[in-house]
Amino acid sequence: MKDSNFLKENNAKFLWHPMGHPGQLRTHTPTIISSASGVRIRDIDGHETIDAVGGLWNVNLGYSCTPVKEAIAGQLDALPYYSAFAGTTNTAAIELSYELQEWFGVDGMTRAFFTSGGSDSVETALRLARQFHKIRGDRGRTKYLSLKKGYHGTHMGGASVNGNNRFRTAYEPLLPGCHHIPAPYTYRNPFNESDPEKLADLCIQALVDEIDFQGAETIAAFIMEPVLGAGGIIPPHESFMPKVREICTQNGILLIADEVITGFGRTGDWSGSRHWGVKPDLMCLAKAITNGYFPFGAAMIAQDVAETFETDTSGAASIGHGYTYSAHPVGAAAALACLAETKRLDLATNAAARGREMFEGVSGLMDKHELVGDVRGGHGLMTAIELVSDRHSKTPADKAVAAQVAQVAYENGVMVRVSGHNILLSPPLIITPEDVQQVLAGLDAGLAAAA
Ligand SMILES: Cc1ncc(COP(=O)(O)O)c(C=O)c1O
């Protein structure tokens, strides 16, 4: 590795970062993380913090998961790569597909299509949904519905169903035929409704209205995150996703659960769909599937969707989609080790318990700091703090205020994520009660400094 002077000198000079302004990053250089262990990361100056971001919602097992590292090293020795395009496959991918249908069998998922990450998994699910209808002769079903505030990655398909203009406007025009429904976001919504159950019903009415308007026979799929993540951590009322499921079924629309964040225990259940008692038709996975140690993902497919493809004799079900790295053996080996560790450590149970502590703690900070307008969470280790400059008018706090909260929290030993005027917390699922208290103390210091 080059010395720290070289790295600081060249930080972001030749590297464009995702989700950042290339010019601004030259003057406001990113924090250089150089090592990590357990749930803690260290920057190039040796400053250590607890990682309340969990990498990017993906390092559920923390940074020192030896079985995953060994599985990767072992697979690199045995077979570092071979393609899964028609005609060949590899042992790790076969084993993983078996394990995943066991893991997500409760959610009705019986097949896996492997990808290189979340955006790929979303793209795959969107495409398979259209193809499903075409195989059945329902050729007019090409549109997609989704939630405002939803995040589904940055491929053209994913950006088109994305519900935040921050990820859309610069790249328009996007895919035609994508329509958005209000999110069940109690703090801000077009109905001025703060009761979660009533709001869920209003959003469902909006969904029904949009289906009537578009014509059910033109809609391929509805995609949603069981708990909205990057859009500000918005857990819907428990009635919402089951009602979406009902409406989709009634109208022949496939339900895609984007579980890129919520898969593998983050909500306190092994999937977000299971958290709400829903069986989707397609499920998007990535992130924690390999704990962030290798880029990997999967689109999971329900039995009846799979049967439509597998029993086709016309040729329409031939899949003209895939990636060079689909079913990558090293990713598959990493995923197998992650599944085993995730199960062995029962991370969903820890996520539920620590998530409750985190949510209660942050709610306590709301009583103390006027800057906190809303706190969302209570469903596993996903907690958001929405910062406002005035609680009455709910005026979003300035970006600089959120940045100051994060900076002071960092100086006090906690890395948090800033998204607009929200602070998002998604720590590794292995965190301890003491770690949670450290996160809360860091935030307390950050909020006090920015008041
Ligand atoms: C719900 C959801 N879907 C899709 C994606 C895209 O995943 P990736 O960044 O791996 O492409 C993300 C990433 O944060 C996500 O949160």
The ligand as a MOL file (V3000), in Angstrom:
LIG
                    3D

  0  0  0     0  0            999 V3000
M  V30 BEGIN CTAB
M  V30 COUNTS 16 16 0 0 0
M  V30 BEGIN ATOM
M  V30 1 C -33.6890 -1.8900 -1.7690 0
M  V30 2 C -32.5080 -1.7810 -2.6880 0
M  V30 3 N -32.6000 -2.2670 -3.9190 0
M  V30 4 C -31.5570 -2.2160 -4.7810 0
M  V30 5 C -30.3760 -1.6510 -4.3950 0
M  V30 6 C -29.2240 -1.5890 -5.3620 0
M  V30 7 O -28.2140 -2.4360 -4.9570 0
M  V30 8 P -26.7180 -2.2350 -5.5100 0
M  V30 9 O -26.2410 -0.9310 -4.9610 0
M  V30 10 O -25.9960 -3.4440 -4.9670 0
M  V30 11 O -26.7910 -2.2480 -6.9850 0
M  V30 12 C -30.2310 -1.1260 -3.1210 0
M  V30 13 C -28.9750 -0.4990 -2.6740 0
M  V30 14 O -28.8860 0.1310 -1.6560 0
M  V30 15 C -31.3360 -1.1900 -2.2400 0
M  V30 16 O -31.2610 -0.6680 -1.0070 0
M  V30 END ATOM
M  V30 BEGIN BOND
M  V30 1 1 1 2
M  V30 2 1 2 3
M  V30 3 2 2 15
M  V30 4 2 3 4
M  V30 5 1 4 5
M  V30 6 1 5 6
M  V30 7 2 5 12
M  V30 8 1 6 7
M  V30 9 1 7 8
M  V30 10 2 8 9
M  V30 11 1 8 10
M  V30 12 1 8 11
M  V30 13 1 12 13
M  V30 14 1 12 15
M  V30 15 2 13 14
M  V30 16 1 15 16
M  V30 END BOND
M  V30 END CTAB
M  END
